[in-house]
Amino acid sequence: MRRVLLASCGLLLASVYFIGGKSGSAGGGLDENPRLRSAIKPDRDDGVRFISPRGSDSNDGLSWGSAMATVYEALISLPGGSRKPPSAGSGTVYLADGAKASPISGAGVWIMGPKDPNYQSPPPGWLRSNGAALRIEGVGRGNYGPNGHRVRSKLEAGGNRDTKHPGIWLSQTQSPIEFLNLAISYPGRPIVIGECSNQSRAGLCGVSSVTLENVSVLPMGVLGMGPGIDITGGSFWLFLRDISAGGNAYHAAGGRTANAAAAILIDGSGNPGNGLIQMRDMNLAGGGVKFIPGVNGGSLYVENLTEEGDFVQSIPPAVWFTDYSGFVDAFVSNIQIADPGPTATPAVLNDGGGPGPLVAGAVAVVEGPAVVLSEYNNTLRNERISPLLQNQSGFFNGYVVGESDVARRLGTMVAVRFPNKANTDPRTWTTTGSAGKTSVSPGQPDPFGGVEAGAVSATTDTQEALFLTGSCSVSEFTPHAGDWIVGGVWVKSLKGGYSGSPTNAISLTYCGNPSPSYSFSTSRGGQIWGDGQWQWHWIANKVKSGQKTTVSLAAHFSRQQPLTAYGPVLYFIPQGTASDNEVMEFASSAASIDSACPPGTICNVAGHPLVASAFGILRKCAAKTSPAVCGSAAAGAFVIPPRAVSTTVQTSAVTASSLIFVEQDSSLGATLGLNCSAKAGVTLRVSERVAGSSFSVTASSTAVDDPICVSYLILN
């Protein structure tokens, strides 16, 4: 006699014996042999149960042939489970297509941990869990969407009268719970994680260690229903893989941006926040992932996600961060929008601050602060708002966008576009002195080898302000919509970090006067806390409205965080002078210049004179007529005609404060194409000037036969 074992799902189904070349069951049929019938089932304590729509909860659930009817009864029957109080045991439940979650109408798979407010007396449909580890797995047969890409088994769970009857509801469970190969369609909310049984989302019932794999959900598509998967309460360590999830963007109260519109809502409102949430190979429809940080931020990691629309109605972003702070961490990769409808929809949207999520691949645009490694180029190159204006860094159509002080540290000559309203002389700087004493010490080493920096210190821990305009209220400003205020300064702290911030030392202040309203604000501080190195900090604000005020660039310090500053700049850029994209390019690349430098010049850093072994002048005048017509030349040669005592040089290089040097030079004949007078002892003086037009020169005596040849040089 030999025995052949037949198995399914890893479980022994039958033992068939072959005797004398004929097959048959040893000792009669299965129904006639209790010993054989029990042999094809696992032991009850093995923790395996089977559920079928054709089963009965009076069965033992130990095989497909003796399947139970509901997940609820199967969980109670697992090792560690009980009916009073209703509690889930630990183990694995297999369910066939169409199986029911609960014998109670409108209930689902509802499991609560010990901190749920109703744990001592669970409401109908709920099961207690005190460390139960569960795996609930569908044996797939159907193609369930939205956009299904793996075989799943339908689970009849939840109700659609309201949002209080989800298909799956986990409250404060902490042990591993897995749901695999399931489809839940048309409850008000198909899956809820981290909400207490009394609907509290404040953080008491956060869930951890949950896996959803090959699960599809569709909320009831009517007003008041959604989202598809609702995660809240400070939940963490959640793993979503191969998920198909529908949102309610087409019907939700509040439209496509409402929480109920999301296919997956991660809601940190009023709780610590939800984190360590990992998603992979996701297909969403009519809703995206909406991430709302909590008090402690949160974290989200997404790989391969597509959100699809219906071409007709607008949909929300595929991944949307409603806020972003230093306590939020996120990485999203290969995020796509398909069939979005009439309103342009970003693949990734960050409505918060920087640095924003790390994005590696997005079809459709990335909006808001982000670190972007790649973006769909056909969409990107048609964008009108630059990455800088969105506080983005990364790689864009071959361009590298990011912050660097490399060029600034060279201390090279800088083109001056606007008047510098800051004062680069530390001897003029003032402080608040609101508590104790403060002091400013000029003559400190600066980033370029000089001693033009100023150090400031305080005797108390109260945060003080150093006004880099000199007096706080010296710079008057009348704001108009579209104006920009841009400021920057070199700063360093002996201990690293700054008063009130690890990386940012500066702000705009209004000295008790009205503050303008801004439509856009951004700033860049230092890279890290550091060890006392020089760092360039800058700020750029676009005016929305306001009334006449004063504006100063302030650096903050205290006794614990003294400060050294050098070379501040503060610019008021009138509306229409430069586009918003250009202003951001200007602000991000601005460098220190002496506050005395006028616009239109090429200027050096404060207190560092230009020294050269030789220099040339590109445009020089050579005029042998009187008056001399020299255009805009700031240097050249001209003549005082024979028997004349003066002449005029017409050049727009002259300003009201120009230094004009003139000298008789009898060797200029070849340059001017004439013979120069050799008369000696002639002295020359500048007798008149007209700014932007000309200057006049008068000689102490005249020449008779040949003109007096003169060279000139204008320094501005």
MOBEL-V695227 format. One line per field, one symbol per residue. phi: phi as a letter, one per 40 degrees, with the letter a starting at -180 (. if undefined). burial: b if it has 24 or more other ideal C-beta (glycine too) atoms within 12 Angstrom, else e. Layout:
phi=???
burial=???
This chain:
phi=.bbbcbbafgbccabbbbbfgbciccghccccbdccccccbccdccgbbbbacbcaccccgcaccbccbbcdccccccdgcacbccbccbibbbbcdgcccaccdgcbcbbbccccdbccaccdgcbcbbgcbbbbbcccabbbbcfcbacbbcbcagabcabcbccbabbgcbcdbbbbfbbbbgccbcbbbgccccgcbchcbdbbgbbbbfbbbbcccbdgbhccbbbaggcafbbbbfbbbcbbccbccggcccdccccbbbbccgachbafcbbafbbbagibcbbbcbdbgiaabbbgbbbbbbgbbcbcdcbbbcaabccbbabbbfbbbbfcgccdbccbbbcbcccgccbbgacgcbbgdabbcaadcccdcccbbcdccbfbbhbbfgcbbacacdccccgccbcccbccccbccccccbbcfcagbbabbcgcdbcbgcbbcbbbabbbcccbbbcccgccbcbcabcbdgcbbbbaacbabdcggbcgacbbbbacbbfgcccccbcaaaabcccadgbhccbcbaaabbccaibdabbbcbbbaaccbcabbagcbabbbcdgcaccdcccccccbcbcbcccccdgbbbbccgbccbacaabbcbbcbbbbbcccbfbccaibabbddgbbaabbcacccbcbccbbbacacccdcccgaccccccgcbbaccaabdgbabbbbccabbccbcccbbbabbb
burial=eeeeeeeeeebbbbbbbeeeeeeebeeeebeeeeebbebbbbeeeebbbbbbbebebebbbbbbebbbbbbbbbbbbbbbbeeeebbbbbbbbbbbbbbbbbbbebbbbbbbbbbbebbeebbebbbbbbebbbbbbbbbeeebbbbbebebbbbbbbbbeebbbbbbbbbbbbbbbbbbbbbbbbbbbbbbbbbbbebebbbbbbbbbbbbbbbbbbbbbeeebbbbbbbbbbbbbbbbbbbbbbbbbbbbeeebbbbbbbbbbbbbbebbbbbbbbbbbbbbbbbbbbbbbbeebbbbbbbbbbbbbeeebbbbbbbbbbbbbeebbbbbbbbbbbebeeeebbbbbbbbbbbbbbbbbbbbbbbbbbbbbbbbeebbeebeebbbbbbbbbebeeeebbbebeebeebeebebbbbbbbbbbbebbbbbeeeeebebebebebbbebebbbbbbbeeeebbbbbbbbebebbebebeebbbbbbbbbbbbeebbbbbbebbbbbbbbbeeebbebebbbbbbbeeeeeeebbbbbbbbbbeebeebbbbbbbbbbeebbbbbbbbbbbbbeeeeeebeebbebbbbbbbbbbebeeebebbbbbbeeeeeeeeeeebbbbbebbbebebbbbbbbbbbeebebbbbbbbbbbeebebebbbbbebeeebebebbeeeebebebeebeeeebbbbebeeebeeebbbbbbbbeb
